């Protein structure tokens, strides 16, 4: 009789165990963990329900192409009720072809900032100087933008303590023109050491530069880079990303190219997919 009971118990216990595992997994998937302490889910999944946003924080001033002094501002996205004192930060740079009418509130940049803040990052979206006709002076356009981004990164390091940021874990992300800006910031001839201080990763969203938008020759000490690009991008050729990957690989820089076949410029409909890829890539860096 005891032998019979033990034979019944074993499969029953296994079944119960499997059922519990399935329920636990389903609960975690549908109900994000409310975290304040470090957790295996942190930085990979959205574990915070709410975030706070500090808008229009001035980080500097600069004279624009019209000869007018303008204030440069940023927005800070942070998880609420977080007790971690040193958190990695992602500095996001918007796209828009370096033209007036675009800024730090660009929709997909805001969405990425919110999503990654809910994962436990501090996210900062910055403004930089724009122009009415950027193509008339590409060198000047890039010089202004690189200078402003460098200034923003300096502000981040200076204010790291008050924002509970780990200044040794800075990530820079940029979309389209913001990706071109980031490429010049880290790979360009005018790339400066002070801009790279504490930077451990670069997220390039469909903004790999060709010859027209800056001479890129400094790959050796570039930060690990993940690139997202569609093969049918007619504005920023996908081939630019393929070439960048070759150069980074040749210089032993860790990199990943996330490709969306037949996707055009700004493939935000694939955001859920590339968000997962970016989160996993960055998780390996922090």
C-alpha positions in Angstrom: 0.0 0.0 0.0 2.9 2.4 0.9 4.6 1.6 -2.3 1.4 2.4 -4.2 1.0 5.7 -2.4 4.5 6.8 -3.2 4.0 6.0 -6.8 0.9 8.2 -6.8 2.5 11.0 -4.8 5.6 11.4 -7.0 3.8 12.3 -10.3 1.3 14.4 -8.3 4.0 16.4 -6.7 5.7 16.9 -10.1 2.5 18.0 -11.6 1.8 20.5 -8.7 5.4 21.8 -9.0 5.1 22.3 -12.8 1.7 24.0 -12.2 3.3 26.3 -9.6 6.2 27.2 -11.9 3.8 28.0 -14.7 1.6 30.2 -12.5 4.7 32.0 -11.1 6.0 32.6 -14.6 2.7 33.9 -15.8 2.3 36.2 -12.8 5.8 37.7 -13.3 5.1 38.3 -17.0 1.7 40.0 -16.5 2.4 41.8 -13.3 5.8 43.6 -13.2 7.7 43.3 -10.0 7.5 46.4 -7.8 11.2 46.9 -7.0 13.3 49.2 -4.9 16.1 46.8 -4.3 18.4 45.2 -6.8 16.7 42.4 -8.6 17.5 40.0 -11.4 14.6 41.6 -13.4 16.0 45.1 -12.9 17.3 46.7 -16.1 15.8 43.9 -18.3 12.1 44.3 -17.6 9.8 47.1 -16.5 9.7 46.6 -12.7 8.5 50.1 -11.7 4.9 51.1 -12.2 5.5 54.9 -12.0 8.2 57.3 -13.0 8.8 61.0 -12.3 9.8 63.6 -15.0 11.7 66.8 -14.3 11.2 69.0 -17.4 13.3 71.8 -18.9 16.3 71.6 -16.7 18.9 74.1 -18.1 22.3 72.5 -18.5 24.0 75.4 -20.4 23.9 78.2 -22.9 25.2 78.6 -26.4 25.1 81.0 -29.4 23.1 79.5 -32.3 23.6 79.8 -36.0 21.5 83.0 -36.0 23.9 84.6 -33.5 21.4 84.4 -30.7 22.2 83.0 -27.3 19.9 80.2 -26.4 19.4 78.0 -23.3 20.0 74.3 -23.6 17.7 72.1 -21.6 17.1 68.5 -20.7 14.3 66.3 -19.2 15.1 63.7 -16.5 13.1 60.5 -16.2 13.4 58.5 -13.0 11.7 55.5 -11.4 9.6 56.4 -8.4 10.2 54.9 -4.9 13.6 53.6 -5.9 16.2 53.1 -3.1 19.2 52.3 -5.3 21.8 55.1 -4.8 23.9 54.5 -7.9 22.0 53.8 -11.0 23.2 53.7 -14.7 22.0 56.5 -16.8 21.0 56.7 -20.5 21.4 60.1 -22.2 19.0 60.2 -25.2 19.5 62.5 -28.2 16.6 63.1 -30.5 16.5 63.0 -34.3 15.1 65.4 -36.9 17.9 66.1 -39.4 19.4 68.8 -37.1 16.6 71.1 -38.2 14.5 73.6 -36.2 11.2 72.1 -35.0 12.6 69.0 -33.3 13.6 68.7 -29.7 14.0 66.4 -26.6 10.3 65.6 -26.6 10.4 63.6 -29.9 7.8 60.8 -29.4 10.0 57.7 -29.8 12.7 59.2 -27.7 10.2 60.0 -24.9 8.8 56.5 -25.2 12.2 54.9 -24.9 13.1 57.1 -21.9 9.9 56.1 -20.1 10.4 52.4 -20.8 14.0 52.3 -19.6 13.2 54.4 -16.6 10.6 51.8 -15.6 13.4 49.2 -15.9 15.4 51.1 -13.3 17.6 53.4 -15.3 17.7 57.2 -15.0 17.0 58.5 -18.5 17.8 62.0 -19.7 16.6 63.5 -23.0 18.7 66.5 -24.2 18.4 69.4 -26.6 21.2 70.5 -28.8 21.6 73.4 -31.2 19.7 73.1 -34.5 19.6 75.0 -37.8 17.2 76.2 -40.4 19.5 74.8 -43.2 21.9 72.3 -41.6 23.1 71.0 -45.0 24.6 74.4 -45.9 27.2 74.0 -43.1 27.5 70.4 -42.1 30.8 70.9 -40.3 29.3 73.8 -38.2 26.1 71.8 -37.5 28.0 68.8 -36.2 30.5 71.0 -34.2 27.7 72.7 -32.4 25.8 69.5 -31.7 28.9 67.7 -30.4 29.8 70.6 -28.2 26.3 70.7 -26.7 26.2 66.9 -26.1 29.6 67.1 -24.4 28.3 69.8 -22.2 25.2 67.7 -21.3 27.4 64.8 -20.4 29.5 67.0 -18.2 26.3 68.2 -16.5 25.2 64.5 -15.9 28.6 63.7 -14.2 28.4 66.9 -12.1 24.9 66.2 -10.9 25.3 62.4 -10.5 25.1 62.4 -6.7 21.8 64.4 -6.5 20.2 62.2 -9.2 21.6 58.9 -7.7 23.5 58.2 -10.9 26.6 56.0 -11.2 28.9 58.3 -13.2 30.9 55.3 -14.2 27.9 53.8 -16.0 26.8 56.3 -18.6 25.1 55.1 -21.8 24.4 57.4 -24.8 21.5 56.7 -27.2 20.5 58.6 -30.3 18.0 58.3 -33.1 18.6 59.3 -36.7 20.3 62.7 -36.4 20.9 61.8 -32.7 22.6 58.6 -33.8 24.8 60.6 -36.3 25.6 63.0 -33.4 26.6 60.1 -31.2 28.7 58.6 -33.9 30.7 61.8 -34.3 30.9 62.1 -30.5 32.6 58.7 -30.1 34.1 57.8 -33.5 34.8 61.2 -35.1 38.0 63.1 -35.7 37.0 65.7 -33.2 36.0 63.2 -30.5 37.2 64.3 -27.1 38.2 62.2 -24.2 36.1 64.2 -21.8 33.0 63.3 -23.7 33.7 59.6 -23.3 34.4 59.8 -19.5 32.3 57.1 -17.8 30.5 56.1 -21.1 30.1 52.3 -21.2 27.8 52.0 -24.2 26.2 53.6 -27.3 22.8 52.9 -28.7 22.4 54.0 -32.3 18.9 54.0 -33.7 19.1 54.2 -37.5 21.7 57.0 -37.4 24.9 55.6 -38.7 26.7 58.3 -40.6 28.1 58.2 -44.1 31.0 60.2 -45.5 28.9 63.4 -45.7 28.1 63.6 -42.0 31.6 63.6 -40.4 34.9 61.8 -40.8 34.9 58.8 -38.5 38.3 57.3 -37.8 38.6 56.8 -34.1 37.2 53.3 -33.3 39.9 51.8 -31.2 38.6 53.1 -27.8 35.0 53.4 -28.8 32.3 52.2 -26.3 30.4 49.0 -27.0 27.7 49.8 -29.6 24.3 48.4 -30.5 22.8 49.5 -33.8 19.1 49.2 -34.9 18.4 49.6 -38.6 16.0 48.7 -41.3 17.3 47.3 -44.6 15.0 49.6 -46.7 16.0 52.9 -45.0 16.2 55.4 -47.9 17.2 58.3 -45.7 20.1 56.7 -43.8 21.4 53.7 -45.8 21.5 50.4 -44.0 24.9 49.8 -45.6 26.3 52.6 -43.3 25.5 50.3 -40.3 27.1 47.3 -42.0 30.3 49.3 -42.6 30.3 50.6 -39.0 30.0 47.0 -37.7 33.0 46.0 -39.8 35.1 48.8 -38.5 34.1 48.2 -34.8 34.8 44.5 -35.1 38.2 45.2 -36.7 39.1 47.3 -33.7 37.8 44.7 -31.2 34.9 46.9 -30.1 31.9 44.8 -28.8 28.9 45.5 -31.1 25.6 44.2 -32.3 23.5 45.0 -35.3 19.7 44.5 -34.9 18.3 44.3 -38.5 14.7 44.7 -39.6 14.2 43.4 -43.1 12.4 45.7 -45.4 11.9 48.3 -42.7 12.4 51.9 -43.6 13.6 54.9 -41.6 12.5 55.1 -37.9 10.9 51.6 -37.7 9.1 52.3 -34.4 6.5 49.6 -35.1 9.3 47.2 -34.1 10.0 49.0 -30.8 8.9 46.1 -28.6 11.4 43.9 -30.4 14.4 46.2 -30.4 13.7 47.4 -26.8 14.3 43.8 -25.7 17.5 43.6 -27.7 18.8 46.9 -26.4 18.0 46.0 -22.8 19.8 42.6 -23.0 22.9 44.3 -24.7 23.1 47.0 -22.0 22.5 44.5 -19.2 25.8 42.8 -20.2 27.6 46.1 -19.8 26.4 47.3 -16.5 
